[in-house]
Amino acid sequence: LTNTIIIVTRYFGGIMLGAGGLIRAYTEGAVRAINAIGIVEVKPFSIYIINTDYSNLGKIQYESSNNNYIIKDVKYTDSVTITMLVPCNKKEQFHDNLNNWTQGEASIEYVNVEMIKINKDTNKPIESK
């Protein structure tokens, strides 16, 4: 872990545990906190809005997961609007891939770059509260 602070507070001020016991108690508290929260990565992602017809949706969903692109949101109207998170180092490849998957039928709108919290175990974005 980098750029991380863990604060463990003990409310009992005695010395009964000794130095080794205190170290074990603080370490156990820190490990429990990390396990409860999980490890999160913060990475820059380019955000795109993709508009396409329903016939391309399955292909985009399948291929996106194979290429580590993250579908953040899908809106269903007369067409499908997908909000896609693309690692910044894969922007050029993403445009080519999407055009190949949809035979150039999807419109792509670049929105911006954002730092997104990603669950390291699931590779899914974590919604901020």
MDTraj code that builds the backbone (N, CA, C; nanometers):
import mdtraj as md
import numpy as np

residues = "LEU THR ASN THR ILE ILE ILE VAL THR ARG TYR PHE GLY GLY ILE MET LEU GLY ALA GLY GLY LEU ILE ARG ALA TYR THR GLU GLY ALA VAL ARG ALA ILE ASN ALA ILE GLY ILE VAL GLU VAL LYS PRO PHE SER ILE TYR ILE ILE ASN THR ASP TYR SER ASN LEU GLY LYS ILE GLN TYR GLU SER SER ASN ASN ASN TYR ILE ILE LYS ASP VAL LYS TYR THR ASP SER VAL THR ILE THR MET LEU VAL PRO CYS ASN LYS LYS GLU GLN PHE HIS ASP ASN LEU ASN ASN TRP THR GLN GLY GLU ALA SER ILE GLU TYR VAL ASN VAL GLU MET ILE LYS ILE ASN LYS ASP THR ASN LYS PRO ILE GLU SER LYS".split()
xyz = np.array([
    [0.0846, -0.1181, 0.0000],
    [0.0000, 0.0000, 0.0000],
    [0.0885, 0.1234, 0.0000],
    [0.0492, 0.2234, -0.0770],
    [0.1232, 0.3496, -0.0786],
    [0.0281, 0.4636, -0.0470],
    [0.0833, 0.5741, -0.0013],
    [0.0041, 0.6919, 0.0345],
    [-0.1118, 0.6542, 0.1269],
    [-0.0805, 0.5765, 0.2274],
    [-0.1828, 0.5224, 0.3161],
    [-0.1485, 0.5527, 0.4610],
    [-0.2489, 0.5911, 0.5364],
    [-0.2338, 0.6100, 0.6807],
    [-0.3372, 0.5219, 0.7483],
    [-0.2925, 0.4450, 0.8446],
    [-0.3834, 0.3634, 0.9240],
    [-0.3682, 0.4082, 1.0685],
    [-0.4784, 0.4450, 1.1303],
    [-0.4761, 0.4898, 1.2695],
    [-0.5561, 0.3899, 1.3513],
    [-0.4910, 0.3309, 1.4493],
    [-0.5560, 0.2391, 1.5416],
    [-0.5557, 0.3061, 1.6786],
    [-0.6721, 0.3167, 1.7390],
    [-0.6846, 0.3820, 1.8701],
    [-0.7226, 0.2780, 1.9744],
    [-0.6483, 0.2755, 2.0822],
    [-0.6820, 0.1898, 2.1959],
    [-0.7371, 0.2796, 2.3052],
    [-0.8462, 0.2353, 2.3647],
    [-0.9082, 0.3152, 2.4706],
    [-0.8636, 0.2740, 2.6099],
    [-0.7932, 0.1650, 2.6207],
    [-0.7399, 0.1236, 2.7493],
    [-0.5950, 0.1670, 2.7551],
    [-0.5582, 0.2446, 2.8539],
    [-0.4249, 0.3028, 2.8580],
    [-0.3254, 0.2271, 2.9417],
    [-0.3576, 0.1032, 2.9795],
    [-0.2681, 0.0278, 3.0661],
    [-0.1454, -0.0232, 2.9944],
    [-0.0547, -0.0827, 3.0731],
    [0.0714, -0.1352, 3.0183],
    [0.0763, -0.2874, 3.0297],
    [-0.0369, -0.3500, 3.0526],
    [-0.0418, -0.4937, 3.0786],
    [0.0043, -0.5772, 2.9591],
    [-0.0135, -0.5291, 2.8393],
    [0.0251, -0.6062, 2.7212],
    [0.1749, -0.6062, 2.6981],
    [0.2434, -0.5059, 2.7438],
    [0.3855, -0.4919, 2.7150],
    [0.4058, -0.4433, 2.5729],
    [0.5314, -0.4152, 2.5372],
    [0.5617, -0.3598, 2.4042],
    [0.5219, -0.4567, 2.2929],
    [0.5558, -0.5848, 2.3073],
    [0.5227, -0.6840, 2.2039],
    [0.3733, -0.7007, 2.1882],
    [0.3013, -0.7017, 2.2989],
    [0.1562, -0.7145, 2.2942],
    [0.0904, -0.5952, 2.2288],
    [0.1432, -0.4754, 2.2576],
    [0.0895, -0.3550, 2.1934],
    [0.1103, -0.3590, 2.0426],
    [0.2280, -0.4003, 2.0014],
    [0.2572, -0.4085, 1.8576],
    [0.1611, -0.5070, 1.7912],
    [0.1398, -0.6243, 1.8541],
    [0.0472, -0.7224, 1.7979],
    [-0.0959, -0.6674, 1.7935],
    [-0.1365, -0.5973, 1.8983],
    [-0.2726, -0.5419, 1.9029],
    [-0.2934, -0.4373, 1.7936],
    [-0.1957, -0.3471, 1.7770],
    [-0.2075, -0.2450, 1.6726],
    [-0.2021, -0.3074, 1.5325],
    [-0.1146, -0.4051, 1.5154],
    [-0.1041, -0.4719, 1.3857],
    [-0.2341, -0.5436, 1.3513],
    [-0.2922, -0.6136, 1.4480],
    [-0.4179, -0.6841, 1.4253],
    [-0.5296, -0.5858, 1.3891],
    [-0.5331, -0.4717, 1.4561],
    [-0.6334, -0.3698, 1.4246],
    [-0.6183, -0.3182, 1.2824],
    [-0.4938, -0.2952, 1.2406],
    [-0.4678, -0.2453, 1.1045],
    [-0.5062, -0.3508, 1.0005],
    [-0.4699, -0.4765, 1.0247],
    [-0.5023, -0.5844, 0.9308],
    [-0.6538, -0.6018, 0.9201],
    [-0.7238, -0.5967, 1.0322],
    [-0.8701, -0.6089, 1.0282],
    [-0.9330, -0.4956, 0.9471],
    [-0.8819, -0.3753, 0.9641],
    [-0.9361, -0.2611, 0.8895],
    [-0.9143, -0.2788, 0.7392],
    [-0.7944, -0.3194, 0.7000],
    [-0.7646, -0.3395, 0.5573],
    [-0.8520, -0.4501, 0.5001],
    [-0.8664, -0.5607, 0.5727],
    [-0.9500, -0.6714, 0.5240],
    [-1.0971, -0.6319, 0.5130],
    [-1.1448, -0.5494, 0.6056],
    [-1.2850, -0.5074, 0.6028],
    [-1.3121, -0.4131, 0.4861],
    [-1.2186, -0.3261, 0.4574],
    [-1.2381, -0.2251, 0.3536],
    [-1.1967, -0.2763, 0.2166],
    [-1.0909, -0.3528, 0.2103],
    [-1.0368, -0.4000, 0.0835],
    [-0.9351, -0.3012, 0.0297],
    [-0.8669, -0.3437, -0.0716],
    [-0.7646, -0.2593, -0.1330],
    [-0.8228, -0.1973, -0.2593],
    [-0.8048, -0.0683, -0.2720],
    [-0.8599, 0.0073, -0.3829],
    [-0.7445, 0.0711, -0.4600],
    [-0.7514, 0.0635, -0.5913],
    [-0.6562, 0.1343, -0.6758],
    [-0.7256, 0.2568, -0.7332],
    [-0.6519, 0.3647, -0.7460],
    [-0.7045, 0.4845, -0.8106],
    [-0.6241, 0.5033, -0.9386],
    [-0.6953, 0.4989, -1.0524],
    [-0.6296, 0.5058, -1.1828],
    [-0.6980, 0.6094, -1.2707],
    [-0.6231, 0.6683, -1.3621],
    [-0.6862, 0.7597, -1.4582],
    [-0.7559, 0.6813, -1.5695],
    [-0.8796, 0.7200, -1.5971],
    [-0.9568, 0.6586, -1.7049],
    [-1.0125, 0.7676, -1.7947],
    [-1.0096, 0.7413, -1.9240],
    [-1.0799, 0.8257, -2.0196],
    [-1.2250, 0.7797, -2.0203],
    [-1.3158, 0.8749, -2.0139],
    [-1.4578, 0.8426, -2.0118],
    [-1.5169, 0.8740, -2.1484],
    [-1.5899, 0.7748, -2.2024],
    [-1.6525, 0.7893, -2.3327],
    [-1.8015, 0.7586, -2.3214],
    [-1.8798, 0.8256, -2.4043],
    [-2.0210, 0.7941, -2.4208],
    [-2.0342, 0.7328, -2.5602],
    [-2.0872, 0.6122, -2.5636],
    [-2.1047, 0.5396, -2.6896],
    [-2.2542, 0.5287, -2.7162],
    [-2.2936, 0.5623, -2.8368],
    [-2.4338, 0.5475, -2.8766],
    [-2.4373, 0.4506, -2.9936],
    [-2.5196, 0.3462, -2.9783],
    [-2.5266, 0.2432, -3.0815],
    [-2.6639, 0.1785, -3.0799],
    [-2.6901, 0.0944, -3.1775],
    [-2.8178, 0.0234, -3.1762],
    [-2.8038, -0.1065, -3.0951],
    [-2.9165, -0.1676, -3.0659],
    [-2.9209, -0.2851, -2.9783],
    [-2.8415, -0.4031, -3.0331],
    [-2.8294, -0.4129, -3.1632],
    [-2.7606, -0.5273, -3.2232],
    [-2.6126, -0.5320, -3.1871],
    [-2.5542, -0.4191, -3.1489],
    [-2.4119, -0.4144, -3.1138],
    [-2.3852, -0.4315, -2.9641],
    [-2.4890, -0.4267, -2.8829],
    [-2.4702, -0.4248, -2.7378],
    [-2.3976, -0.5481, -2.6857],
    [-2.4423, -0.6661, -2.7237],
    [-2.3801, -0.7899, -2.6750],
    [-2.2330, -0.7979, -2.7110],
    [-2.2004, -0.7626, -2.8325],
    [-2.0603, -0.7661, -2.8783],
    [-1.9758, -0.6669, -2.7981],
    [-2.0270, -0.5463, -2.7767],
    [-1.9532, -0.4454, -2.6998],
    [-1.9323, -0.4932, -2.5564],
    [-2.0357, -0.5490, -2.4939],
    [-2.0222, -0.5979, -2.3565],
    [-1.9186, -0.7093, -2.3483],
    [-1.9260, -0.8050, -2.4384],
    [-1.8332, -0.9178, -2.4379],
    [-1.6890, -0.8720, -2.4610],
    [-1.6675, -0.7944, -2.5655],
    [-1.5326, -0.7521, -2.6013],
    [-1.4736, -0.6541, -2.4986],
    [-1.5591, -0.5716, -2.4379],
    [-1.5104, -0.4771, -2.3369],
    [-1.4488, -0.5500, -2.2187],
    [-1.5162, -0.6545, -2.1729],
    [-1.4626, -0.7289, -2.0593],
    [-1.3321, -0.7994, -2.0955],
    [-1.3179, -0.8425, -2.2189],
    [-1.1936, -0.9069, -2.2629],
    [-1.0783, -0.8091, -2.2763],
    [-1.1074, -0.6801, -2.2912],
    [-1.0041, -0.5785, -2.3133],
    [-0.9832, -0.4859, -2.1935],
    [-1.0399, -0.5205, -2.0788],
    [-1.0275, -0.4408, -1.9556],
    [-1.0846, -0.3002, -1.9686],
    [-1.1870, -0.2844, -2.0532],
    [-1.2644, -0.1621, -2.0544],
    [-1.3802, -0.1852, -1.9577],
    [-1.4227, -0.0828, -1.8897],
    [-1.5259, -0.0977, -1.7879],
    [-1.6525, -0.0256, -1.8325],
    [-1.7627, -0.0995, -1.8375],
    [-1.8916, -0.0377, -1.8665],
    [-1.9463, 0.0143, -1.7342],
    [-1.9554, 0.1461, -1.7249],
    [-2.0021, 0.2081, -1.6003],
    [-2.1542, 0.2174, -1.5960],
    [-2.2155, 0.2426, -1.7125],
    [-2.3600, 0.2627, -1.7149],
    [-2.4128, 0.2319, -1.8547],
    [-2.5362, 0.1821, -1.8594],
    [-2.6043, 0.1586, -1.9872],
    [-2.7442, 0.2166, -1.9756],
    [-2.7833, 0.2976, -2.0745],
    [-2.9184, 0.3537, -2.0800],
    [-2.9860, 0.2997, -2.2051],
    [-3.1080, 0.2511, -2.1855],
    [-3.1845, 0.1903, -2.2938],
    [-3.2976, 0.2824, -2.3352],
    [-3.2919, 0.3312, -2.4565],
    [-3.4005, 0.4103, -2.5148],
    [-3.4249, 0.3530, -2.6543],
    [-3.4455, 0.4379, -2.7523],
    [-3.4586, 0.3862, -2.8886],
    [-3.3252, 0.3315, -2.9396],
    [-3.2163, 0.3700, -2.8721],
    [-3.0837, 0.3144, -2.8977],
    [-3.0201, 0.2870, -2.7604],
    [-2.8976, 0.2410, -2.7605],
    [-2.8268, 0.2106, -2.6367],
    [-2.7174, 0.3146, -2.6172],
    [-2.7128, 0.3727, -2.4967],
    [-2.6078, 0.4687, -2.4626],
    [-2.5238, 0.4072, -2.3506],
    [-2.3962, 0.3897, -2.3777],
    [-2.3050, 0.3231, -2.2844],
    [-2.2015, 0.4239, -2.2364],
    [-2.1839, 0.4309, -2.1052],
    [-2.0737, 0.5083, -2.0485],
    [-1.9602, 0.4098, -2.0234],
    [-1.8448, 0.4342, -2.0885],
    [-1.7338, 0.3399, -2.0854],
    [-1.6116, 0.4057, -2.0232],
    [-1.5450, 0.3318, -1.9342],
    [-1.4190, 0.3752, -1.8747],
    [-1.3065, 0.3006, -1.9453],
    [-1.2124, 0.3757, -1.9995],
    [-1.1029, 0.3173, -2.0763],
    [-0.9714, 0.3631, -2.0136],
    [-0.8824, 0.2686, -1.9785],
    [-0.7523, 0.3114, -1.9274],
    [-0.6872, 0.4089, -2.0257],
    [-0.6295, 0.5148, -1.9722],
    [-0.5762, 0.6212, -2.0582],
    [-0.4726, 0.5704, -2.1578],
    [-0.3993, 0.4657, -2.1224],
    [-0.2971, 0.4151, -2.2145],
    [-0.3562, 0.3273, -2.3245],
    [-0.4894, 0.3088, -2.3264],
    [-0.5533, 0.2257, -2.4287],
    [-0.6528, 0.3041, -2.5138],
    [-0.6425, 0.4378, -2.5145],
    [-0.7396, 0.5198, -2.5881],
    [-0.7410, 0.4911, -2.7375],
    [-0.6241, 0.4902, -2.7985],
    [-0.6175, 0.4701, -2.9440],
    [-0.6690, 0.3322, -2.9812],
    [-0.6282, 0.2317, -2.9064],
    [-0.6719, 0.0946, -2.9299],
    [-0.8238, 0.0834, -2.9138],
    [-0.8791, 0.1557, -2.8164],
    [-1.0235, 0.1521, -2.7918],
    [-1.1020, 0.1993, -2.9140],
    [-1.0612, 0.3103, -2.9731],
    [-1.1308, 0.3621, -3.0917],
    [-1.1308, 0.2582, -3.2041],
    [-1.0142, 0.1996, -3.2280],
    [-1.0042, 0.0979, -3.3330],
    [-1.0918, -0.0232, -3.3017],
    [-1.0840, -0.0690, -3.1768],
    [-1.1639, -0.1859, -3.1368],
    [-1.3132, -0.1599, -3.1539],
    [-1.3603, -0.0476, -3.1023],
    [-1.5035, -0.0181, -3.1086],
    [-1.5517, -0.0093, -3.2537],
    [-1.4730, 0.0533, -3.3377],
    [-1.5107, 0.0617, -3.4795],
    [-1.5163, -0.0772, -3.5425],
    [-1.4226, -0.1653, -3.5063],
    [-1.4251, -0.3023, -3.5588],
    [-1.5454, -0.3799, -3.5059],
    [-1.5757, -0.3683, -3.3779],
    [-1.6867, -0.4437, -3.3177],
    [-1.8214, -0.4035, -3.3764],
    [-1.8345, -0.2750, -3.4126],
    [-1.9647, -0.2245, -3.4588],
    [-1.9659, -0.1910, -3.6070],
    [-1.8615, -0.2265, -3.6797],
    [-1.8469, -0.1930, -3.8216],
    [-1.8649, -0.0428, -3.8443],
    [-1.8167, 0.0362, -3.7481],
    [-1.8214, 0.1814, -3.7597],
    [-1.9583, 0.2426, -3.7335],
    [-2.0532, 0.1649, -3.6827],
    [-2.1894, 0.2142, -3.6628],
    [-2.2103, 0.2894, -3.5319],
    [-2.1188, 0.2759, -3.4371],
    [-2.1366, 0.3422, -3.3066],
    [-2.0757, 0.4812, -3.3099],
    [-2.1419, 0.5746, -3.2420],
    [-2.0819, 0.7069, -3.2253],
    [-2.0089, 0.7096, -3.0917],
    [-1.8936, 0.7741, -3.0913],
    [-1.8090, 0.7806, -2.9724],
    [-1.7913, 0.9268, -2.9353],
    [-1.8224, 0.9596, -2.8103],
    [-1.8022, 1.0960, -2.7606],
    [-1.7087, 1.0914, -2.6415],
    [-1.5952, 1.1583, -2.6541],
    [-1.5005, 1.1682, -2.5427],
    [-1.5549, 1.2689, -2.4418],
    [-1.5537, 1.2342, -2.3129],
    [-1.6044, 1.3241, -2.2095],
    [-1.4888, 1.3922, -2.1385],
    [-1.4065, 1.3160, -2.0674],
    [-1.2905, 1.3704, -1.9982],
    [-1.2103, 1.2569, -1.9367],
    [-1.1077, 1.2928, -1.8601],
    [-1.0291, 1.1955, -1.7846],
    [-1.0614, 1.2164, -1.6374],
    [-1.0864, 1.1063, -1.5684],
    [-1.1126, 1.1129, -1.4249],
    [-1.0313, 1.0072, -1.3542],
    [-0.9962, 1.0367, -1.2299],
    [-0.9339, 0.9377, -1.1433],
    [-1.0481, 0.8555, -1.0841],
    [-1.0460, 0.7257, -1.1082],
    [-1.1550, 0.6368, -1.0679],
    [-1.1008, 0.5347, -0.9678],
    [-1.1781, 0.5127, -0.8604],
    [-1.1437, 0.4092, -0.7625],
    [-1.1893, 0.2752, -0.8165],
    [-1.0958, 0.1797, -0.8198],
    [-1.1235, 0.0471, -0.8730],
    [-1.0972, -0.0570, -0.7647],
    [-1.1927, -0.1480, -0.7442],
    [-1.1718, -0.2591, -0.6524],
    [-1.0698, -0.3519, -0.7158],
    [-0.9607, -0.3731, -0.6451],
    [-0.8511, -0.4513, -0.7015],
    [-0.8906, -0.5968, -0.7276],
    [-0.9845, -0.6507, -0.6497],
    [-1.0243, -0.7908, -0.6657],
    [-1.1207, -0.8105, -0.7820],
    [-1.2142, -0.7178, -0.8017],
    [-1.3180, -0.7355, -0.9037],
    [-1.2930, -0.6544, -1.0305],
    [-1.1990, -0.5596, -1.0257],
    [-1.1714, -0.4676, -1.1360],
    [-1.2957, -0.3885, -1.1764],
    [-1.3792, -0.3561, -1.0775],
    [-1.4989, -0.2762, -1.1011],
    [-1.4864, -0.1444, -1.0268],
    [-1.5470, -0.0379, -1.0834],
    [-1.5403, 0.0914, -1.0141],
    [-1.6160, 0.0882, -0.8826],
    [-1.5673, 0.1661, -0.7884],
    [-1.6308, 0.1796, -0.6593],
    [-1.7028, 0.3135, -0.6583],
    [-1.8302, 0.3102, -0.6320],
    [-1.9098, 0.4318, -0.6294],
    [-1.8748, 0.5135, -0.5050],
    [-1.8467, 0.6411, -0.5250],
    [-1.8176, 0.7302, -0.4123],
    [-1.9472, 0.7667, -0.3435],
    [-1.9392, 0.7778, -0.2124],
    [-2.0586, 0.8137, -0.1351],
    [-2.0444, 0.9518, -0.0775],
])
top = md.Topology()
chain = top.add_chain()
for i, resn in enumerate(residues, 1):
    res = top.add_residue(resn, chain, resSeq=i)
    for name in ("N", "CA", "C"):
        top.add_atom(name, md.element.get_by_symbol(name[0]), res)
traj = md.Trajectory(xyz[None], top)
